[in-house]
Amino acid sequence: MAERWTPVDPSQFQHRVIGRVRSHEVDRQGIVNNAVYLYWLEDARVEYFRALGLPIEQQTFITKHRFVVARIEIDYRMAAQFDEEYEILTRIAYVGKTSLGFEQMVRRASDQVLLAHARTVMVHLNPATHRPERIQDAYRALIRQYEGERVRMEQG
């Protein structure tokens, strides 16, 4: 059985995105399909980068800010249902030499019940070589400014 982890206190998250479960996101059981959560988490990470101050446009993650998902772990705690409002809390927990460690929580907006909790590792790639590349000091500064002392900065 996979290891379960305890989510961080929600007060540690600066970033929140609100959404509503749409009809095409539920399956025949009337609940949100597991794969849909991955799309929600991706959307929230993009909005997180926007909140950091990165300009989000067509080439943002192709040639300018090349961060790709290398690993994602998700624990599903409770099913969301059609037309429920949800919120996604997103933070960067650590900055490594070439990677960012995201933590995200999906909660039902009406009562903050935890629906899912995820950890994602994103790697910074060189756009020309497609090889991992050191995360630039400018990114580190933006993240530190946004997250404050809550983010662990590894040497690199």
N, C-alpha and C positions, 0 to 999 in steps of 0.2 A: 504494500500500500504506500502511496506517495506521502511524503512528509507534508503536514499542514503547518501553517505558520499563523501567527497572530497578527492581525493588521495593526498598524501604528495608530495612535490616537488621532482622530480626525482633525483635531486642532493643529496638527503639524503640517497640514496641507494648505497652501496658499491658493491653489488653482481649483476652480470648480466649473463644470459645464453641466447645464440642465438640458434634458431631452424628454421626449414622450414616446412610448412604445407605439409603433405604427402597425397597421394591420398586416403588412407583408413580412414583419419581423417575427410573427408568432407561427408556431407549427400546428399540426393537427390536434395537439393536446391543449391548445389555447395558451401556451406559454412561449416566451422568447426562446428561439433556437439558440443553442450554445454558441454556434459560430457567429451569431450577430453581436455578441459581447465583444468579440475581437475587433469588429468594425467600430463599435462604440469607443473602445479603448484607443484605437488608432486615431479616430477623430479628435479625441480629447488630447492625445499627445501632440497632434498638429496645432491645436489651439493653445497648448502650453507653450510651444515654440513661438507662436504669435505673441503671446503674453510676455515672453522674454524680450521681444523686440525684433525678432527675425522677420523680414518681409516675406510673406507667403504668396507665392505666385507659381506659375506653371513649372519653372525650372528649379524651384527652391531645393527640392530634395534629390534632384538629378545631377545638377552640375555645381550648385553653390554650397549647400549644407548637406553633405552626403552621409546621413545617419540611416542605418538599416537595422531591422530587428534581427538579432542573432539568437535570442532565446526568449520564450515567454512561458510563464507558469500562471495558471489560473485555478482558483478554487471557486466553485459555484456553491453558494450557500442557500439561496432561495430563488425561486423562479419569478421573473417579472411577467406581468400579464398585459394584454392589450389595453391601451390608453392610459396606463399608469405613467406618472411622471417620475423620472429618475435623475440622479445627479452622479457625476463622475468626479472624484477627487483625484488629482494627479500631482505628483511631486518627483523630483529627482533626489534619490536617497544618497547616491554617491557618484562621483566623477572619477573614473580610472584614467589610465594613460591613454587608451583608445576607446573607452566605452563609457556609457552612461547607464546607471541603474535606476530605472523608473519603478515607482510603486503607485498602484491605482486602486481605488475602491469604487464600486458601483453600489449606490444606496437608493432605496425607494425614497422619493422626495417627501412624501406625506408623513413618514414616521422615522426616517433614517435607518430603517432595517437594512442590514448588509445583504446585498444580493450576490456580489462576487468581489474577489480580491485578487489582484494580479501583480506580478513582478515581471519586468521586461528589461532585457539587456539590449541596448542599441550600440552598434559599433560605428565609429566615424571612419569612412573610407575615402581614400584619395580618388577623385573622380576620373583620373586618367589611368591609374594602375589597378583600381578596384581592390587595393590592399589596405589593411588597417593603417590608420595614420593618427599621430598624436592629436588629441583635442587641443585646439589652439587656446592661447591665454585669453583671447577675446571672448570665447564661449564660456570659459571658466569664470571670468569676471561677471558676465551676464547672469549666470546661474547663481553665483555667490550673492550678487546684488538682489536677486529675486527670492532665493531660498534662505539667505542669511546663514546662521550657524547650524541650521538643521541639515545641511548637506555635508557629507564627508568628502573632502578633496584628497585623493590619493596622489602621491608624488609621481611625476612622470614627465 
